[in-house]
Amino acid sequence: MSFGDKAILWLHIAAAVFTIGPGTAAIMSTPRFIRNRNAVVVGYLLRTTRIYSFGTLLVLVFGLVLTGMTHKFSQWWVSASLTLFVVAFVLLLFILRDQRRALTALDAAEGATVADAVEDSARAAATGEPGAGTEGGPAVIAAPAGTATATASLTVAAVERGRIASFGGLTALIWLVTLVFMVWH
């Protein structure tokens, strides 16, 4: 192996270590913060996943250059690795979409909760005290309209959380299979 081949190999390995690992960690952390309804952290994880997902294209570029330099395109494990990479990258695009949807749903649920709190305090100010009606009997307060919106948004976030977890696990498995192919040959 020439110096150029070794340099491209090291760039390929470095790109894999420094993009695929952190990207997978960000994906696998996302469901926990969706469950905790922490929209700020989910936003950071979305941005992190986006950066590292597109950074994985460096792994593909260096791998293609190395394969071309060493004339190994005809070997089965290279074809299998390229196919798995394309599948994993498409899954990363689905994960990014699901993270965006979950973030939007969490923001909508948070907005509905804030609107409910404002509406409840306005009702309390209008009646003089919470729970007291104007005739001295118990107040009949209809459920705020924002509650249904918050519930629907949290349901969407829960669905996206499951999709992110399943697609993230499948993507991690694909990366591991590809790693086995690379180490084995």
C-alpha positions in Angstrom: 0.0 0.0 0.0 1.4 3.4 -1.0 1.5 6.5 1.2 -1.5 7.9 -0.7 -3.5 4.8 -0.1 -2.6 4.8 3.6 -3.5 8.5 3.9 -6.9 8.0 2.3 -7.5 5.0 4.5 -6.8 7.0 7.6 -9.0 9.8 6.4 -11.8 7.2 5.8 -11.4 5.8 9.3 -11.2 9.2 10.9 -14.3 10.4 9.1 -16.1 7.2 10.2 -15.1 7.6 13.8 -15.8 11.3 14.1 -19.1 11.4 12.2 -20.9 8.1 12.5 -20.3 7.7 16.2 -21.4 11.1 17.4 -24.3 11.1 15.0 -25.6 7.8 16.2 -25.2 8.9 19.8 -27.3 12.0 19.1 -30.0 9.9 17.4 -30.1 7.4 20.3 -30.4 10.3 22.8 -33.3 12.0 21.1 -36.2 9.7 22.3 -35.3 10.3 25.9 -35.6 14.1 25.6 -38.8 13.8 23.6 -40.2 11.7 26.4 -39.1 14.4 28.9 -40.7 17.1 26.7 -37.4 19.0 26.5 -37.8 20.9 23.2 -34.6 22.8 23.6 -32.4 19.7 23.8 -34.4 18.0 21.0 -33.6 21.1 18.9 -29.9 20.7 19.6 -30.0 17.0 18.9 -31.7 17.7 15.6 -29.0 20.1 14.6 -26.3 17.7 15.7 -27.8 14.8 13.8 -28.1 17.0 10.7 -24.5 18.0 10.8 -23.1 14.5 11.5 -25.5 12.9 9.0 -24.2 15.0 6.2 -20.7 14.5 7.6 -21.0 10.8 6.9 -20.8 11.6 3.2 -17.1 12.2 3.9 -16.9 8.5 4.8 -18.5 7.6 1.5 -16.2 9.9 -0.5 -13.0 8.7 1.1 -14.2 5.1 0.9 -14.9 5.5 -2.9 -11.6 7.1 -3.5 -9.8 4.4 -1.5 -11.7 1.6 -3.4 -10.9 3.2 -6.7 -7.2 3.6 -5.8 -6.9 -0.1 -4.7 -9.1 -1.4 -7.5 -11.5 -3.3 -5.3 -14.8 -2.3 -6.7 -15.4 -5.9 -8.0 -15.4 -7.4 -4.5 -18.8 -8.4 -3.0 -18.2 -6.8 0.4 -17.6 -3.4 -1.2 -20.9 -3.6 -3.1 -22.7 -4.7 0.1 -21.1 -1.9 2.1 -22.1 0.7 -0.5 -25.6 -0.6 -0.6 -25.9 -0.6 3.2 -24.5 3.0 3.3 -27.1 4.2 0.9 -29.9 2.5 3.0 -28.4 4.0 6.2 -28.3 7.5 4.7 -31.9 7.3 3.6 -32.8 6.2 7.1 -30.9 9.2 8.5 -33.0 11.4 6.3 -36.2 9.8 7.7 -34.8 10.3 11.2 -34.1 14.0 10.5 -37.7 14.4 9.3 -39.1 12.6 12.4 -36.9 14.7 14.8 -38.2 17.9 13.1 -41.8 16.7 13.5 -41.3 15.8 17.1 -39.7 19.2 17.8 -42.7 20.9 16.1 -45.1 18.8 18.2 -43.3 19.6 21.4 -43.3 23.3 20.6 -47.0 23.2 19.8 -47.8 21.3 23.0 -45.7 23.9 25.0 -47.5 26.7 23.3 -50.9 25.1 24.1 -49.9 24.7 27.7 -48.9 28.3 28.0 -52.2 29.4 26.4 -54.1 27.2 28.9 -52.2 28.8 31.8 -53.1 32.3 30.6 -56.7 31.4 30.1 -56.9 29.8 33.5 -55.5 32.9 35.2 -57.9 35.2 33.2 -60.8 33.1 34.4 -59.5 33.2 38.0 -59.3 37.0 37.8 -62.8 37.3 36.3 -64.4 35.2 39.0 -62.4 36.6 41.9 -61.0 33.2 43.0 -60.5 29.9 41.3 -63.4 27.5 41.5 -66.0 30.0 42.7 -69.0 30.9 40.5 -70.7 34.2 40.4 -73.9 32.9 42.2 -71.9 31.4 45.1 -72.1 27.9 43.7 -69.3 25.9 42.0 -68.1 27.3 38.7 -68.6 25.3 35.6 -65.5 25.8 33.5 -65.3 24.2 30.1 -62.1 22.4 29.2 -59.8 24.8 27.4 -59.5 24.3 23.7 -55.7 24.2 23.9 -55.8 21.0 26.0 -56.9 18.9 22.9 -54.1 20.5 20.9 -51.5 19.8 23.5 -52.7 16.1 23.8 -52.6 15.7 20.0 -49.2 17.2 19.8 -47.8 15.0 22.6 -49.3 12.0 20.8 -47.5 13.0 17.6 -44.3 13.5 19.6 -44.7 10.0 21.1 -45.2 8.4 17.7 -42.1 10.2 16.3 -40.1 9.1 19.4 -40.8 5.5 18.6 -39.9 5.9 14.9 -36.7 7.6 15.8 -35.8 4.8 18.2 -36.5 2.1 15.7 -34.9 3.8 12.7 -31.9 4.8 14.9 -31.4 1.2 16.1 -31.6 -0.1 12.5 -29.1 2.5 11.3 -26.7 1.6 14.1 -27.0 -2.1 13.2 -26.2 -1.2 9.5 -23.2 0.8 10.6 -22.0 -2.2 12.7 -22.5 -4.7 9.8 -20.5 -2.3 7.6 -17.8 -2.1 10.2 -17.6 -5.9 10.3 -17.2 -5.9 6.5 -14.4 -3.3 6.6 -12.5 -5.1 9.4 -13.0 -8.5 8.0 -11.4 -7.6 4.6 
